[in-house]
């Protein structure tokens, strides 16, 4: 098992975002850490700067990461998240490499790419 983890002061906001909008369940929660699960996938959020952490794990999230969730209907997900008021940072579009996708932003500024596999465009 492997899962991504992000250091953030926004534990409650992160938990709410992923449980409300993407169907994750809380499998562990404490004042300093929350671990979420959806199917076979887990996602962790940890408070930064804790003295018991290895120094490598102490800094807060600094950007440059993204998550991608596959769906069978990107248009339906786009409408659902738009109606829920989730910030959409890239509008839905079809890509020549075979994705229909759009991007939202979580409370930490992490990009979440919602994609649907489609036929590759003819060249």
N, C-alpha and C positions, 0 to 999 in steps of 0.2 A: 504494500500500500504506500502511496505517496500522495501528498496534498500540498498545494501552495499555501503560504502564510504571509500575512502582511501586518506590520507594526503600525498601530494607529491609536490615537486618542478617541476615536469615534467607534468604540465597540458597540454601543447600543444602536447607533445609526446604521452601522454595517449589518448587524444582526437583523434589524427591521427591514432593510433594503432587500437582502437576499431571501429572507423567509417570506415576506409579503409579495415580492415580485417574481421570484424564481422557484418557489416551492421548497427551499431548503428547510431542514429541521435542525433544531439545536440538539446536539448530542453531548455537549459539555459546556458549562458556563460558570465563570467565576468573575471576580471583580477585575481581573487582569487578562483574561483569555476567554474567547468563545470559539467553539468548534462546531461547524455546520456540516450537514450531510444531505445529499440528494442522490438517490440511487447508489451507485458505486463511488460517487465523488464526494470528497470532503474539502472544506475551505476553512482556514483558520485566521483569526484576527487576535493580535496580542498587543497589550499596552507597551509602548516603548520605554526605554530607560530604566528598566527594573534592575536593581543591583545583583540579583541572583542569576541574571541572564549572562551568557557569554557576550563579551563586548561586540562581537560580530552581529548579534541579534538585538542590540540596544537602540540603534537609530530608528527614528520614525520613517515611515514610507516616504520615498522621495520621488516617485513617478517612474515612468518608463515601463510599467507592467500593464498587461491586459489579460482579460479572460475571454473565452469564446464559448458560447452555448449554441448547440445545434438545435434547430426546430424543423418541423415538417411544414410550417406555414409562417414565413417571415412577415407577411402582410398582417396576419391575425395578431402576431406578437407585437408588431409595431403599433397597431391601433390600441391594443390592450395597455401597453406601457405609456403611450401618449395620453390616453384617457386617465391613467393613474397619476399623471404629472411628473413622470420620470424624465429628467433632462436628456433629450436626444441631441447628440452632438454631430451625428452624420446621418443624413436622411437615407431612407431605404433606396437601394439601387441594385441592379444586376451587373455583375462583373464578368468579363470575358473568360476568366478562368473557371467559371462554374459555381459562383456563389451569388445568392441574393442576400443582402445583409444591410444592417444599420448598426449604429453604435450609440450606447447610452453611457452615462457617467455615474459611478457609484458615489457615496458620500465622501470617499477618500480621494476622488479624482481618478480612480482606476477605470480605464475604458473597458466596457463589456460589449463585445461584438456578438450580435445575435445573427446567426446565419442559417441559410437553407441551401442545400446542394441542389443545383439546377444543371441543365445541359450546358456544356461548354459551347460558347459561341463559335459559329463557323468562321474560318479565316478567309 
